Amino acid sequence: MLTTSERTQLELLAETALPAGRILPGATAATVRRLETFLGELPPAVLAGYRKLILALDAQALLQTRTRFAKLPFGRRVEVLDALENGEASRLLLRGLLAPLKVAHFDDPAVYAALGCRFAVDPPLTKEKNRWQEQVLDAATLPEGETLECDVVVVGTGAGGAPMAKALAERGHAVLLVEEGPYFTRKDFTGRPVQMMKQMYRQGGATVAFGNTAIPVPIGRGVGGTTLINSGTCFRLPREVLASWRAEGLRDFTDDALNPFYEEVEEVIGVGPSTAAALGAPARIIARGCDALGYSHHPLLRNAPGCDGQGLCCFGCPTEAKRSTNVSYVPLALGKGAQLITGLRIERVLTERDAAVGVSGVATADGRKLTVRAKVVVLACGTLNTPALLERSGLCGTSGQLGRNLSIHPASAGLGVFDEEVNASRTVPQGYAIDEFKHEGLYFEGGQVPLELTAATLSGSGPSFISLMEQFNRSFTFGFMVKDTSRGRVGARPSGEPSMRYSVNEHDRALLQRGFAILSRVYFAAGAKEVRLPVLGFDRLRSLDDVAKLERATVPARHMDLTAYHPLGTARMGVAPMSSVVDATNEAHDVHHLFISDGSALPSSLGVNPQLTLMAMSLRAAGFVHRRLERLQRA
């Protein structure tokens, strides 16, 4: 995968950036071998980009020292890395180089053992077999050119598709669910975050929105969609959001109208707070800081009854306590007679006389072509893939809104370091919240990630970085997100993968900066001895004076390391065909018998995690699809 000179340069970079500490072993050639394996399992473009970063490191060394990086002594290599860390543009270059290297180093049983952390989980003792599994087929087992027929095909098995399939199958319709990814079960969940990301995240987690900064947006790929890899947080729609929708003409969206759907979903997926034991020390510490400052805080509601705080919600729940749709609505749909085809990538929506009549796609395993003929087509591919599919199909473009109106809840997090033991890796990663600032558009929620991903998100290198990582069990990460007013756009690449353009506007930039400051104050009020932030120039705060300096500054979006979640709005709902893609029943304005049931149909940013709303909206839309099917059957 790498040339000898590239490998040598990376070994020297690893030795410089990740030396041995008091208890942690230093990086070695084995670290680089793990990195090379990791890169080889990602899309080729990722490896090509990483090789460019290796060249850029050499160019920086030549520019700064007139000597190639591999020829420099240890001290000069440290100086090159320090210069990169403190440069506005070069900082991103260094992050791009070091993040995968840090992952490769810390994704090691010896490193985990040195910190007293659990490296992996034990697989279940018995292989579970249920009758509904007979309803699941792999696309690669079907004949080339096969045409399947059904009443309704539902493309996507996440929060928007699975409840729809269950509701329609219960009503006696012939339902076919289609999923591009595999059907993972607890026997597949190893507890190894990087391995699970490569298998269950679209593009291995490398789905990124580009604009005035680069923002990763993790998306699930497998039965369950992104519910498979989320933290299980459940919110109903804020009333002010519903009011804004009604003001745009969507008059049927009221609490009374949606409550029955919410109640049904909450019962099926077991919504409630986690236990104090599962929430652990991070929740107690955040509560302590909030109480000192007078801030409102509370445990989050989650769809994880019986959760025991394994800390792996985003990498496959090893106990299946989290009732993502792969263990809730999909089995319920299959139990009612629906069928599921996995490993089938849908490439086009088929139409005749302005009406959807099916879909066509290819098996991801071998490229064999398959067709599904249906009376009604439901797209639940997600906010990124639904508009890309419609664009490839040449549909729903009349309004000019397809792919536009993208909101993504820009988010970030900070690390608090304490003198007390926290052991956050064995707690619910996102189980507690600060809601004091929700009316400003800021919501704070826990955001702990496993050891190697914590290392990858932290800035710095060398002995000081290793010293920080040796305090892993006395630190934890807490996050926040912004109800964004920025809007982006999704398009379709020639490869078929969606592309995202999104720039953070001034309003949201200021909110993000405020979020860092508020979080830091909570940490210090709770007794933190320092706070680490992914913000250029403010990466290490030691006191409230440092927080005040952050508050007085103006930090550009490109100086913050951001992620984003909950993409919405790219096939937005509305009453006017010239300003929206679907109507209030989720049916496309331009194409009869085509319904969109996922985040792309929601008209605006919510400011809260949307999975509960997507499931409730899916049940609501199922009623309209049912009525459409009844009319077609009578015709």
N, C-alpha and C positions, 0 to 999 in steps of 0.2 A: 504494500500500500504506500509506504513512504520510501524515499531514497535513503541511502546510507548517510548522506550529509544532513538530510532533514532529521533523521533519527538521532544523529549525534547532537545536533543543535537542540532538539527537544530534551534529550537527556541532560544536557548542561543547563537548560532552562529549568527543568524539574529540580535538579540539584540546587540551583540558586534560589528558586521561589519556594521550595518545600523541603527545607533542611530538617534534620532530626531535632526534636525538642527534648524536653525533660522526660516525657513519657511516650511521645509519638515517634515512630520510626520515620526516617527521611525517605524521600522519593528516590527510586532507583530506575535502572533500565526496565525492570518489570512494570513500573508505572507506565512507561512509554509503550510497552507492548500491550498493556490493557487499553491504553488510549487508542492505539492503532486498530485493535479489534473493535472498539466502540465506534470509531469513525467509519470502519468498513461496513457496519451494519446500518448506517444512515444513508439517506439519498446521496447519490454521487456529487451533487452540487455542494453539499455540506463539506465533504472532503476537499473538493476543489477550492472552496472558500478558505478552509483552514490552511491549506498549503500556501495560499497568498499571504496569510497572516505570518507564517514562518518567514517568508521572503521579506515582509515588511519589518519584522524584528531585526533581520540582518541589515536592512537598509538604515534603520534607526541607529544601530550600533556603528555602522560606517560613518554616518553623518555626525554622530556625537564623538566618536573616538578615532575615526579613520582606520578602524580594525573590525574585521568580521566578528560576530558575536561568539562563534565557537573558538576564536583565538584569544579571547579576553580572559584575564585572570578573574577569580571569583569576585573580588572587590569591585572591579570595573563593570562586571555583569550586573551587580547589584545597583550600581549607579545608573546603568541604562534602564533597568526596570523602574527605578524611582522616578526617572525623568518621564518615562511613559505614563506612570501612574498619575502624575501631576499635570499632564497636558490635556487640553480640552478635547482634541480629536484623538490623540494617541492613547488616551485612557480607554476608549472603546476597543482599540486594537489589542491592548494588553488584556482587557477582560475577555475578549474573544479567544485569545490564546490560552489564558490561564484557567478559565472556567472548565473546559473539558479536561484539562490536565489535573485540576483539583478533584474533579469527579473521579477520574481514574485512580488517583492516589488514595482517596478516602474510601472508595468502593473496594475495600480489602478487609478480609476477616481479621488480619493482624492489627489493623488500625482500629477497627471496632472493638476488638478485645482489649487494646491498650486503654480505651476509654470506658470499658465495662459496659458496652452497648451490645444489644442483640443484633446479630448480622442477618439472620434469615428466620423464616417461620417454618414450622413443620407442616408438611402436607397432611390432608385428612387421611385417616387410617383406611377408610373404605371408599370405593368409587360409587358415587350416588347415581341411581338410575330412576327416572320418573317416566310415566307413560307419555307425558306430553313431549318428551324428547323425540318420540317417534315422528313428530310433526316437523322436525328440523331436517333440512336437506342442505348439503354443500353443493354449490353451483357446479363444481367440477365433476360431480357425479351424474349430471344430466347430459343427454346427447347434444352434440353440436347442432345449433339451429333450432333447438326445441322451442315450441310456442306453448305457453301455459295460459289457461283462462281462469278468470275469477270474477266475482262481483266488484271487488275493490282491491287495488294494490296500494299498500302503504310503504313508501320508500323511506326507511329510517326507523330505528327501534328505540330511540331515546325518549325524552320527556314529551315530545310532540307526537310521536308515532305510536308508541306502545299502548297508551290509554285509549287512543282512537281504535286500534285493532281489537282490543278487548271489548270495548263498547259495541262495536259493529258485529263481532262474532257472537256476542250474547244475543243480539237481535236476529240471529239466524242467517247473516250474510256470509258468503264465501270470501274469506279474507286471506290475502297473501301478503305477508311481511317480507321485505327485502332489506338485507343488510350487507354493506360492503365488507365489513370486518368479520372476524370469527366470533364464535360463541365461547367466551371465557367463563370458567367456573372456578370455585375456590381451589380446586386441585391445580389450577394454573398459576395461582398467586403465590409467588415465592417470598414476597416481602423485600425483594431487591428492587429499589426504585428505578435505577437506570434500565435494568432488564425489562421491567414492566412498562416504562415509558416507550421503549423501542417497539414493544408489541401493541400497546393499547392507545398510544397517542398518535394522532395524525402527524405524519412526517417526523416521528420520533420526538415530538414536542417542539419542532422547529417551525411552527406556523407563526409568522411574524407580520405585524402591520408596520409599514414604513411611511414616514412623513418627516416631521421636524425632529423625530427621534424614532428609534426602533423599539417596538413593543411586542414581546411574545404573547400569543393568545392560545393557551392550551385547549385542544379539542380532542374528544374521545373518538376512537375508531374500533368498534366492536359492538356486539349486541348490548344494548344499554346506552349507546352513544356517550355523551359527556356525563350522564348520570353515573356511569361506570367509574369515572375518575374524579368526581367532585367530592367536596367535603360533607355533603349531606345536608347543607343548610336549607331551611324551608321558611319562606315568608309569603304571606298574602300580599296582594297589591296594595300599596299605600293609597289611602283615599284621595289624596291630592292628585295622584296619577290618574285614577279613574275619572276624577272631575275634569282633568285636562282632556281626556279622551272624549268625554261627553261634550265638552265645549267645541270639539272638532266635528261634532255631528254623530258620534257613535253613542247614541242615547240609551241603548240597551245595557250598557256596561255600568251596572250599579252593584252595590254590596248585596242587595237582596237577590239579584239575578245570578250572581256568581257563587253565593254562599253554598248552595247545594252541591255544586261541583267541587269546591274546596273541601267540603266535609267528606265527600266520598273519597277523594284522593287521600286526605289525611288519615282516614281509617285504613285504607288499603296499604299505605306505606308506613304507617305507624309513627306519625309525627309527634314529637315531644322532646323535652330537654334531656340531656345526658345526665348521668349521675355525677355527684360531686367527686367520687373516686375516679371516674373516667376523665373528668375535666382536670383534675389534679392541681398542682402548684401554679401553673400559669394563670388559671382563672382566679385563684385566691390572690395572687400578686396584683393582677390587673384590678381586681375589686378593691384591694387595699389602696392602690394609687388613686383610683377614681373617688373613693370615699374621702381621701385626704383633700382632693380638689373640688369635691361637690359635684362630680359628674355622674350622670345616669348610666347604669350598666346592667347587664342581665345575661343569663345563659341563653344561648341560641337554641331555637327549635330545630330538630334534625329528624331525618327519616331513618333512624338507627336504633330501634328498640333493642335492648340487650347489648349495646356497645360496651366493650370492656377496655377501650382506650388503647388499642394496639398502635395507633399513630400512623396507619397506612391507608387511610381512606382514599387517597388520590392515586393509589398504586394497586388497587384490587383488595377489597376488604377480605382478610383471610378467614373470618368467621361468617361472612355474608350477613352480618347484623345490619349493615347498611342496605336498605331496601331500594336499591337502584332498580331501574326497570328490568334489567336482566334477571332479577330474582323476584320481581313482583308482577308487573303488568304483562311482560312477555309470556311467562308461564301461564298466567291466567287466560291470556288470549289463546294460547295453544291448547289449553285445557277445554276451551269452548269451541274448538274445531278449526281455528286459524292455522295456517301453515307458514313456515319461515324458511326462506332460502338465504344462507349465509355465503359470503365470498362472491357476491354479485355486485359489480359496480355499474350503476345505471348511467348511461351516456346520453340518452335522449328521451324526451316525452313524445309519444306518438299522438298525432291528431288527425282527425278527418272532419271536414266541414266545421271548423272552429270549435271542435269538441275534443277533449282528451279521450283516447281509446286504449291507452296502454303505455308501456315503457320498453325500451330495449337496452341491453347492457352486455357486459362481458364478465366472464369468471375471472377473478383476480389471480387464480392459480395458474391458468393456462391460456386465457384469452378467448376461450370458446364463446360464441355469441348465443344469446338467449333473448327471447321476447316474451313479454307478459301482455296479454290482451285483457282489458278490464272495462267495466261500465263506468267506473269512477277511478280517478287517480288522485292519491293523496301524497303530497311531497312533505316529508318531515326530515329532510337531510341536514337541517341546521342553517343558521344565518349566513354561513359562508358558502356552503355547497348548494343550497337551493337556488340562489340567484345565478351561480355559475352553471348549473344544469339547465336552467331556463334560458340563459344566454346561449349556450351551446345548441339548444333546441330551437332558437329563434322565436321564443314566445314571451309574452307579457311585457313587451317593450313600448307599448303605446304611450303610457304615461311619462316615460323617461325616468321613472322612479326605481326601476329594477336595479338592484345593487347599490343604490344610494341610501342615505339616512342611517348609515352604520353607526351604532353606539356600542361601546365596549367596556364601560366601567374601568377606566385607568386605575391602576392600583400599585401599591408598593408596601414595604414593611420595614421595620427596624428591629435590631437585636438589642435586648437589654441584658447586661451582665451583672450578676449578683454574687454576694458572698454565700448565700444559702443554696442548698441543693434543690434543683428544679426537676431534673429528669423528664424534660418535656417530650422526649421521643416515645414515652410510654403513656401518652395522654391523647385526648381528642385534639387533632391539629387545629380545628376551627370550631370551638365549642362555646366561645364566650364573646360578648360584644360590648362596645361603648356606643350608646345611641344619643348622647348629649347633643351631638352636632348634626343629626340627621336632617334637620330643616335647612341647614346650610348646604346639604348635598354631600356630607361626609359621613361614612359609616365605618366603624372600626370593628374588625373581626380577627380572631386569632389566625395565625398563618404559619405555624410551625411546620418545617419540612425535615426529612431525615438528614443524617450527618453529611453525606457527600454533597447533597444539594445545598445545605447551609453553607458549606465551604465554597461552593461555586458562586453563590450569590454575594459573598462578602468580598470587599476589596482588600487589597494588600497582598504582600508576599514576604517571604523571609522569616526570620526568627519571631518577629512581633506577631505575624499572622499565625504561626504555629502555636505561640503562647495563647492567643485568643481561642484557637480551636481546642486547646487542652482544657479550656473552661466550658466546653460544650454542655456538660451536665449541670452547670450553674448559670445557664443562659437560656433564653427562648426568644422566638420571633413572634411579633404581633403585627397584623396588617391593617390596611384601610383601603377603601375604594371611593371613587368620586362618581356621583350621579352626573355624568358628563353632558355638557352642552355642545361639545365638539361633535362633528359628524364626519364620517369617512365614506369610503366606497369600496365595493367588492366587484371584481371582474374575473373572467375566466382566462387562465393561462393556456397556451397551446397544449400543454401536458394534461389539461383538464383540472388541475388543482386551482383553487381560487387564489387570487391575489388581493391584498388589502392595502389601501392607502388611507392614512389617518394621521392628522396633525392635531396636537393638543393646543387649544386656544388659550388666550390669556386668562380667562375666568377659571378654567380647569387647572391651568398651571399654578395659579395662586392658591387654589384649594389643595392641590397636592403638596405644595410647600407648607401650607398651614397644617396639613395632616401630619407631616414629619415633626413639626414643632409640638403639636398637641401630644402625639404619641411619646415624644421624648420627655415632656413634662410629666406624663403619667408614670413613665418608667422611674424617673428621679423621685417622684413623690412616693413611689413604692419601695424605694431604697436601692435603686440601681447604682453601681459604682461607675459605670460608663454605658454609653449608648452608641451603637454602630449603625450608621445610616448609609444607604447606597446613593450618596449625594456628593458630587465633586466639591471639595473644599470644606465639607462638613461630615466627613465620613466617621469621625470619632469625636463624640461630645463627652466632656468630663464634668460639666456643671451646668447650672441654669444660665450662667453667663454665656456659655456657648450656644444654648438654645436661643437666647435673646439676639445673639449675632445672626443666627440663622433667620430669625423672624425679621430682622432689619434688612437682610439681603434680598436681592431679586435673583432667584435661581432659575435659569432657563430649563426647559423640559429636557434638553439634551444632556444636562448635567445630572439628571435623576435616572436611576435604573428603575424602569417601570415594567410591570406585567399588566395584563388585562384579562377580564373574564366576562362571560355573559354577553356575547355579541348579539345584537338585536336590530331589527328594523329594515332589512334590505329588500323586503317584499311587503312593505307596510300596508296595514289595513286602513281603509278610509271609505267615505261615502261617495267621493267623486272619482270617476275612472281616470280623469286626467291628472290626479295628484296622488294616486295610490295604486297598488297592484291587486289587492284582494278587497272584497266587500266585507260587511259586518258578519257574514256567515262563513268567512274564510275561503269563499270561492273566488277564483281569479276573474277580474273584470273582462279580460280579453278572451279567455278560453273556458267554455262550458265544461262542466264535469271535472274540473281541475281544482283541487283544494290544497291550500298550504297550511300546514299545522305544525309550526315550529317558531323559534324566536324571530325569524325573518318577518313574520306577519305582525309582530307587536309594533304599535305606532311610535313608541318613544322609549327612552331610557327609563328604567324603573327605580334605580337607586338602591335596590335590594336584589338578593339572589333570586333568579327567576324560575327555578325548576318547578316549584309548586304551582305557580301561575301557568306555566306551559302545560302542565298536566291537566289542570282545571280547564284551561282553554281548549285542550284537545278533547276532553269529554263534551264540552259545550259544542264544539264543531262537529263531533260525531252525530249529534242530533240532526244537524243540517244535512250531513252526508246520508244518513239513514232516510230522511225524507226524499232526497234526490233519488236514491236507489228505488224507493217505493214507487215514485212517479215513473221511473224508467221501466220498471217491471210491469206497470199497468199499461204503458204505451203500446 
